[in-house]
Each structure stands twice: as structure tokens, then as C-alpha cells.
Amino acid sequence: MPASRREFLGAATFGVGTVALAHLLQADRAEGAPVKPDLEKRKFDLRSKTPHFAPKAKAMISLFMQGGPSHIDLFDPKPELNRLDGTKFQGDIKHDNAAQASSKILGCPWKFDKHGQCGADVSELLPHFAGIVDDVTIIRSMQTGVNNHGQSINALNNGLTVSGRPALGSWMSYGLGSESQNLPAFVVLTDPDGLPVMGVENWSNGWLPSLFQGTVIRPREPRILNLDPPEYLRGAPQEAYLSYLSQLNKAHLARHPGEHDLDARIASYELAARMQSAAKEAVDISGETEATQKMYGIDEPATKDYGTRCLIARRLVERGVRFVQLYTRYQFWDHHGAIRTALPNACKKVDKPSAALVTDLKARGLLDSTLVHWGGEMGRLPVIQNDAGPDSVGRDHNTYGFTMWLAGGGVKAGCTFGKTDEMGHKAAENIVTHNDYHATLFHLFGLDPAKVTFVRNLQEASLLEKQTNRVVTEILR
């Protein structure tokens, strides 16, 4: 019986589509080695894994200053800015907020002095950081090149400007696991005043199994919700319940082999049970000495919250957590206006606790193996935004040249690396892109990025993908 027009077109379309799909998959595979099928079911867990080569770092604490701290007011002095203050900026400049844009140069309102044996230039707004400069590497030539918060956060956090990919902490826990089987490998400490831009995407596992998602520890008590069982389940009843649940889960998994999400969820439940005592102890700072708590600023209203979170971060890595990330609230450093009051307030909140963290890790012999990062997703422009009087002016976004610092974990101490141009606008020497940053982190942790991959859509996906990158050896010990 002859085929109808509808049947003919449907069959033809399916045939052409199939051939096209096969061609595209073949072309994709031709770009690299073919993806080989697993010969046995893959097992995902958080057991500590052996690096590909000897690591310098075993844990990382990332102090993420969401919004974009002004590098030219904190770490990167530009005398030319002050000399030309109020005059017209000569050259092209990209504004994010055109409505409030200005071409008028804004000099730095704060003084810089040299500190430490290394002679690092530090703003008067960061007196405590000035005391640890001999332990850190200051990178003045960071660059992502995407002038919006979300895309630049993605670049620094997941390797590309797009959303939906695994966060850096997820990749670290996937590649290395945890040294503690009673605590998560990747922990996030959020701000009591709200989440950063991109919200929970910042610690998403993306398309990695859910076991590698960041575990949030709340900024207020109870710091971990639902950690304690109801009164009637405590003790033997809960043990019997969990044992029975484990049997059901394993039987269900046996009927559905290869279900990575199911496997990861079961592992997450088991970890949650083990966390009931370990997590409580880890986040309880009451046993810390008065001197330690004072060093972190927990006795002062301005620094109490951030100091508490920094101290918890130290306690977590001390107990085997691989990656800890602290966030400031939504746009806390995004000083489009009133920078003369907003920037000092932001520095007051984090300066003392951040410096205390480095000092404390060093005193406990943990700094050599713990990498500390401080920085945001961008810096600020050298021109005025919101030119409505001295108390109103601010600075717009700048992702073409900004500063962050690293301490411990195999990086040099007392080092300043890279330069921006004389106006602090663009990275001009020894540029470090977000991909270079990630490649350097992996190197410090003894990981070969080409081997930390996950098969997705018949392709091997990784943090660095096929991006151009280099290990910044100049800042390594």
C-alpha cells in the first residue's frame, strides 16, 4: 500500500535527522579521543582519592567578595589617578550602567603605604591585611573580560560564562573526595543578610552526581537544618529505621544499575546520618579560646558574623573538609554609588577575620597545605559613576583588570604579581585569566585537568573544557 504524504515526510525527516545526529556525534568525537564505555558500573563516593602527582595543597578556603572590590582603592595604587582626578579619561572605556556613566576620573580617596618585608602596597582600609602581606601572593592582573556579575561569577566559579555547570568546589570534591567520611567534601557558609548573585547556582553540582553539590551551613542557629531526629526516633529506633532504609535503597539500586543520581542520593543519606554528631562538633566554636575568638573579631559587632564563619571554615578544613567557600551578601561590594562610605564598611566587616584566618592556619601548621583565596568577580573602573556630589560617587564594573590574593597551599609568600595599566583599567602585564587561575589551582592540588572529566552527552566534560590556559608558575613555591 503506498505511503501517505504525512508518512513519507515523517519517515524522511527521521532518517535525515538520524544521519545528521550521527554525523555531528562523529565530528565531536573526532576532536578528541573517543569516549569509551564503562566496563563496569561507576561508583561515586567521597572517599579520599589519590592525586595524579604530588600536591602542595590538600584543602581550600575561598573568601568570595561578591560584587567586585575596588582594586584601585585597596591593592593597586595609581598615582596617575590622583594627579588627574576630576579630568576627562582619555581612551575607550566600557560602562555597565550607561545612564550613570561619566568620563571623569576618580582619584583614590585613601592613602596607601608599603608593608611587610616584601614592601607590598596596601590601602589604609585594610590594616589587618597589611599585617599578613608577607604570607600572601597578590595578583593584580586578573581578567575575565565579561562585564556583568553573573557571567563573571560563572567564569571564576565554573570555568565558562554560562550557567548550569558544576562549581569549582564540586569539581574538587569529585576529583579528590574528602579526608573525612563524616563531613561533606564541599561546604558553603552564606551571609545572614542574603545569598550572593546567582544564589544556589554558586555551589551547584551541575551535571555531576548530586553527591558533589555544596552543603550549606546556615549563618544562624541551627546552622544545619533537620540534623537531629525527632525525640521518638533517637537512639535504637533511628538505627533500625536507617538500617531498613539502607536495605530498601540498595535493593532499589540493584534493580536500576548505572543510575548515578540514585547512587549519589543514597550516599548523601548515609553521609547525613554520619553528620549528626560530627557536623555539630565542627560548627561549635564555644570550645575555642577567648584569645582565638577575639583574634577573629567575634567580640565586635562589625566582625562577629564574618569572624565566626572564618573560624568555622578553619575548623572544617582541620577536620578533613576539602573545599570551603564563604560568601558575602548580594552585591555587598558593588559600589556604584556612595563608595566613600560603602567601601570602608565592607572592609571593616571582612578585613580582621580574613587576616586572622591566615594567621591562625599558619600558627597551627595548616597554611602550607591549605590554600586561602580572597577576591570577587571583578574590580572597579577608574572613572566616576553617579556624579552627584562627593558623597554619592561610585565606580562601575571592571572585569578587564582586577586584584585577588592567595595564601598558603604552595603559592609564594610576600609576592606581588602582574600589573594593570597606569589608570588601573586593564591588565597590562602577566595577565591571569579565570582559566589560568583554575589550571593553577588544579596543579596545586596535584590534579591533571585532562583526567578530571565526566562523560556527558557522549563527551568528556571538565572544568577547563578546551579553553586556553596556563599554570601560573611564577607565583608557585
NORDA-V312616 format. One line per field, one symbol per residue. phi: phi as a letter, one per 40 degrees, with the letter a starting at -180 (. if undefined). A space follows every 50 residues. Layout:
BEGIN
phi: ???
END
This chain:
BEGIN
phi: .cccdccccccccccccccccccccccccccacdcccccaccbbabccbc ccadccbbaabbcccchhccccbbbbcbdccccbdgcccchcabccbccb cabccbcccbcbbcbgccgccbcccbcccdcbccbbbcbcbcabgbcbdd cccddcbbgbcccgbccdcccccccbgbcbcbbccbbbbcccchccdgfc ccbccfccdcdcccccbccbcccbcfcccddcbcgddccccccccccccc cccccbcgcccccccccccccdcccdbccdcccccccccdccccccgccb dcbdccccccccdcccccbhccbbbbbccdfcbcccafccbccdcccdcb ccccccccccdcccgbcdbbcbbbibcabbccbcbgcbhdcbcabccabc aababbagfhccbgbbbgabccbgcbcbafcbccccdccccdcccgbcdc bcbbcbfgbccaccfbccaaccccbcc
END
